[in-house]
């Protein structure tokens, strides 16, 4: 399952969709949770489940998946506040032991390395397994043609490969097989 941490723009969604396509090609059943479509309260504020049913939907969907792909635009050197808030509305129960692949999208040429580093740290704090490979989409404003196709097919290929790897390692992790060292 993919979580899109963008609340505006299409580059992060398109990047996540490419990774989900790769996971689907590997036999995984995929779904995208798009934070722009969910009504979530501020974590730590006073709210009720009746007011914000999307909190339970989000957390139950995350808890029942085998693996995750987190995708975020980089804002001021980190991931979005919307993404942080969504994670803070959950607990270890949703993330512990899950495989997670990371995608960062940035408008500038340096890429989204700050956001990716912060997401990696948060995933580890939630006791998740983070794949060593990650994808940073730099200069996202020029990554797509006006029709929405990838300008750099190599970048699209890396995103699909990330999805394939998340699916692969989730299957291996779930199998419970132990390999001697």
C-alpha positions as CSV (number, residue, x, y, z in Angstrom):
1,X,0.0,0.0,0.0
2,X,1.2,3.5,-0.8
3,X,0.7,6.6,1.3
4,X,0.9,9.9,-0.6
5,X,2.0,12.6,1.7
6,X,1.3,15.4,-0.8
7,X,-1.7,17.7,-0.3
8,X,-1.3,19.6,-3.6
9,X,0.3,18.8,-7.0
10,X,0.6,15.7,-9.0
11,X,4.3,14.7,-9.1
12,X,4.3,12.8,-5.8
13,X,1.1,10.9,-6.7
14,X,2.5,10.0,-10.2
15,X,5.8,8.9,-8.6
16,X,4.0,6.7,-6.0
17,X,1.7,5.3,-8.7
18,X,4.8,4.2,-10.7
19,X,6.1,2.3,-7.6
20,X,2.7,0.8,-7.0
21,X,2.6,-0.3,-10.7
22,X,5.9,-2.1,-10.1
23,X,4.5,-3.8,-7.0
24,X,1.5,-4.9,-9.0
25,X,3.7,-6.3,-11.7
26,X,5.3,-8.4,-8.9
27,X,1.9,-9.8,-8.0
28,X,1.0,-7.5,-5.1
29,X,-2.4,-6.1,-4.6
30,X,-2.0,-2.3,-4.2
31,X,-3.9,0.6,-2.9
32,X,-3.0,4.3,-2.5
33,X,-4.0,6.3,0.6
34,X,-3.9,9.9,-0.5
35,X,-3.7,12.3,2.4
36,X,-5.2,15.1,0.2
37,X,-8.5,13.1,0.2
38,X,-8.7,12.3,3.9
39,X,-10.1,14.5,6.6
40,X,-7.8,14.1,9.6
41,X,-7.6,16.1,12.8
42,X,-4.5,17.5,14.3
43,X,-2.8,14.8,16.4
44,X,-3.0,15.6,20.1
45,X,-6.1,17.8,19.6
46,X,-9.5,17.0,21.0
47,X,-11.5,15.0,18.4
48,X,-13.9,12.2,18.3
49,X,-14.1,9.1,16.0
50,X,-17.5,10.3,14.8
51,X,-16.1,13.6,13.7
52,X,-13.1,12.1,11.9
53,X,-13.9,8.6,10.7
54,X,-11.0,8.8,8.3
55,X,-8.6,8.3,11.2
56,X,-9.9,4.7,11.7
57,X,-10.0,4.1,8.0
58,X,-6.4,5.2,7.6
59,X,-5.0,3.3,10.6
60,X,-7.0,0.1,9.8
61,X,-5.9,0.1,6.2
62,X,-2.3,0.6,7.2
63,X,-2.5,-2.1,9.9
64,X,-3.9,-4.7,7.5
65,X,-1.4,-4.3,4.7
66,X,1.9,-6.3,4.4
67,X,4.1,-3.4,3.2
68,X,4.1,0.3,2.6
69,X,5.6,2.8,0.2
70,X,5.8,6.3,1.6
71,X,5.9,9.1,-0.8
72,X,6.3,12.8,0.1
73,X,7.3,16.1,-1.5
74,X,10.2,17.8,0.3
75,X,9.1,21.0,2.1
76,X,11.9,23.0,3.8
77,X,14.2,20.1,4.0
78,X,11.8,17.5,5.4
79,X,8.5,15.7,4.6
80,X,5.1,17.3,4.8
81,X,3.3,18.2,8.0
82,X,0.3,16.4,6.7
83,X,2.3,13.2,6.6
84,X,3.8,13.7,10.1
85,X,0.3,14.3,11.4
86,X,-1.1,11.2,9.8
87,X,1.7,9.1,11.3
88,X,1.2,10.7,14.7
89,X,-2.5,9.7,14.6
90,X,-1.4,6.0,14.5
91,X,0.8,3.8,16.7
92,X,3.3,1.1,16.6
93,X,0.5,-1.4,15.9
94,X,0.1,-0.1,12.4
95,X,3.8,0.0,11.4
96,X,5.8,-2.4,13.5
97,X,7.5,-5.1,11.4
98,X,6.3,-3.7,8.0
99,X,8.5,-3.3,5.0
100,X,8.7,0.3,3.8
101,X,10.0,1.8,0.6
102,X,10.6,5.5,0.4
103,X,10.1,8.1,-2.3
104,X,10.9,11.8,-2.0
105,X,9.9,14.4,-4.6
106,X,11.5,17.9,-4.9
107,X,11.2,20.8,-7.1
108,X,14.9,21.6,-7.0
109,X,17.8,19.8,-8.6
110,X,19.2,18.5,-5.3
111,X,16.3,16.1,-4.8
112,X,14.5,15.2,-1.6
113,X,17.3,13.7,0.5
114,X,16.3,15.6,3.7
115,X,12.8,14.3,3.5
116,X,14.0,10.7,2.8
117,X,16.4,10.8,5.7
118,X,13.7,12.0,8.1
119,X,11.2,9.4,6.9
120,X,13.8,6.7,7.3
121,X,14.4,7.7,10.9
122,X,10.7,7.9,11.7
123,X,10.1,4.4,10.1
124,X,12.8,2.9,12.3
125,X,11.3,4.6,15.4
126,X,8.1,2.8,14.5
127,X,10.0,-0.5,14.3
128,X,9.5,-0.9,10.6
129,X,12.0,-2.4,8.1
130,X,13.1,0.2,5.6
131,X,14.6,-0.9,2.3
132,X,18.1,0.5,1.7
133,X,17.2,1.7,-1.8
134,X,15.0,4.7,-2.1
135,X,14.1,7.1,-4.9
136,X,14.5,10.8,-5.0
137,X,12.8,12.6,-7.8
138,X,14.6,15.9,-8.4
139,X,13.3,18.8,-10.6
140,X,9.8,17.4,-10.4
141,X,8.4,20.3,-12.4
142,X,10.2,19.0,-15.5
143,X,9.9,15.2,-14.8
144,X,6.8,14.8,-16.9
145,X,5.6,15.7,-20.3
146,X,2.5,18.0,-20.6
147,X,0.6,14.7,-21.2
148,X,1.8,13.3,-17.8
149,X,4.3,10.7,-19.1
150,X,7.8,10.4,-17.7
151,X,10.6,12.4,-19.4
152,X,13.2,10.2,-17.8
153,X,12.3,6.5,-18.4
154,X,15.2,5.5,-16.1
155,X,13.6,7.3,-13.2
156,X,10.2,5.6,-13.9
157,X,12.1,2.3,-14.0
158,X,13.8,3.0,-10.6
159,X,10.4,3.8,-9.1
160,X,8.9,0.6,-10.5
161,X,11.9,-1.4,-9.2
162,X,11.3,0.1,-5.7
163,X,7.8,-1.2,-5.8
164,X,9.0,-4.6,-6.9
165,X,11.5,-4.7,-4.1
166,X,9.0,-3.7,-1.5
167,X,6.7,-6.5,-2.7
168,X,9.5,-9.0,-2.8
169,X,10.9,-8.3,0.7
170,X,7.4,-8.2,2.1
171,X,6.8,-11.7,0.8
172,X,10.1,-12.9,2.2
173,X,9.5,-11.3,5.5
174,X,6.0,-12.7,5.8
175,X,7.1,-16.2,4.9
176,X,8.8,-16.6,8.3
177,X,11.7,-18.6,6.8
178,X,14.9,-18.2,8.6
179,X,18.2,-18.5,6.7
180,X,21.3,-19.6,8.5
181,X,24.1,-17.0,8.5
